[in-house]
Amino acid sequence: MSLCSHPALRSLRRSAGPEHCRSLPRGSPDSFPQSPPWLICHNPPASFRDEFISLENSVPDYMSESTAFSGQDTIQESFLKRIAALESDTKSLAEELETTRMEREEVRAKLFESLIANKKYLREVERLKKENLLLKRMPLFLATVVEMGPDYVLLRQHGNNQEFITTVAPEMMEQLQPNSRVAINNSLTVVRILERSVDVRAKVMELVELPDISYDQVGGLEAQIQEVRETVELPLTNPEIFQDIGIEPPRGVLLYGLPGTGKTMLAKAVAHESKATFIHMSGSELVHKFIGEGAQLVRDIFQMAREKAPSIIFIDEIDAVGSIRTHDGTTGSAEVNRTMMQLLAEMDGFRTRGDIRIIAATNRIDILDPALLRPGRFDRIIEIPMPSLDGRLKILEIHTRKMRKAEDVDLAEIAKATDEASGADLKSIAVEAGMNALRRNANIVSKDDFDKGIKKVLGDEIDGSEESLRMFS
């Protein structure tokens, strides 16, 4: 039984009243040596004081000093348990806070992804709206301007060939000219001006990526390179010098010679060095089956060259379309003749060619039509001969400059041993010599490798073997 629950003490509390007593905080009993630690009375009445003295004398033996200390230990243990419980609660709350923070980051990431997806869907919605408007829009019709007046335009609609007169906005009227293509709506009003129709086959002939061949990589043709540059590059880069002298610059050059002498390679070097639009084609590409199709392609090519001037047109194997005109009674030969006549008209006809230079190459100049060879169409006819000894040496140096050669390799001796070789043959010999070195797992090309390459490419030509025994006959 504790002292606080003693009946006498409770009766004393009731008799003293709140105005005479106040409770003390719990603490050590030693802090209050003169009075009991549980109750302090101010100005107690005499009867209360006497009764308290008797109560003090009646305190039982179990309220000894050891009992007070054991109660203090119990209070400390309860406080420690309470502190441990609070620490556990704090740790759990910290874990919950970290979990909440991670969940918040995940929610923010999902929100960011949702915003990106929302923008994507909005763009898709806008695209679908535009597409829907285009689908609802009435189609436009194609027409050609036939005649123009001060305040009217005569149009001919494609398909039904109906002609009608309409008015055009003043700003659009300035851009129109006869034979212009326009788009019209159901009310026969000009909506837009279209570009001139060009054959897709002509567009793909324009060279977009220039070849990586320069004049330094063309060996043994110094004089021919100089003539080509004077004919093709100089009128495009410095036309004033021709005006000062009072002459018209050359407009075309024809390269002819045996196969493999470097005609096409020289044209590639021109395309690399010139700063003009380069259009390349083969003569066989101009020959078509249906009547007028080849001639239309020639017109489209030259029209595209005029629009993108200054331009250079290179026609390889021109003998496929420019041979002497004959008629064997077939529609094929007649179509070839029509295509060639259109080519002659575009090169030097009634219409001015414009700032366009033409390069052509062939190895059969003997079958070309005389009308194609006259001045005005090809002002210079340049022969590309077989390389001389010095030319062969330069060609070998060009094709072996990155090759690791043994000390016994003498390019001058190889040039002497390849008397009848062309530039293409010499390149093939260098490649075969490298392949022979690879075959024996070596990284240096020896003289024996070149000897085997010469024998494989040219055969025993020096000893008089048949041409059919060569690798390239």
Secondary structure as UniProt FT lines:
FT   HELIX           3..5
FT   HELIX           7..16
FT   TURN            18..20
FT   STRAND          21..22
FT   HELIX           29..31
FT   TURN            37..38
FT   STRAND          40..41
FT   HELIX           46..57
FT   TURN            61..62
FT   HELIX           65..136
FT   STRAND          141..148
FT   STRAND          153..157
FT   TURN            158..160
FT   STRAND          163..166
FT   HELIX           170..173
FT   TURN            174..175
FT   TURN            178..179
FT   STRAND          181..184
FT   TURN            186..187
FT   STRAND          190..194
FT   HELIX           200..203
FT   TURN            204..205
FT   HELIX           215..217
FT   HELIX           222..228
FT   HELIX           229..233
FT   HELIX           234..237
FT   HELIX           240..245
FT   STRAND          252..256
FT   TURN            259..260
FT   HELIX           263..273
FT   STRAND          277..282
FT   HELIX           283..286
FT   TURN            291..292
FT   HELIX           293..307
FT   STRAND          311..316
FT   HELIX           318..320
FT   HELIX           331..348
FT   STRAND          356..362
FT   HELIX           365..367
FT   HELIX           370..373
FT   TURN            375..377
FT   STRAND          380..383
FT   HELIX           389..399
FT   TURN            400..402
FT   TURN            407..408
FT   HELIX           411..417
FT   TURN            419..420
FT   HELIX           423..439
FT   TURN            440..441
FT   HELIX           447..458
FT   TURN            461..464
FT   HELIX           467..469
//
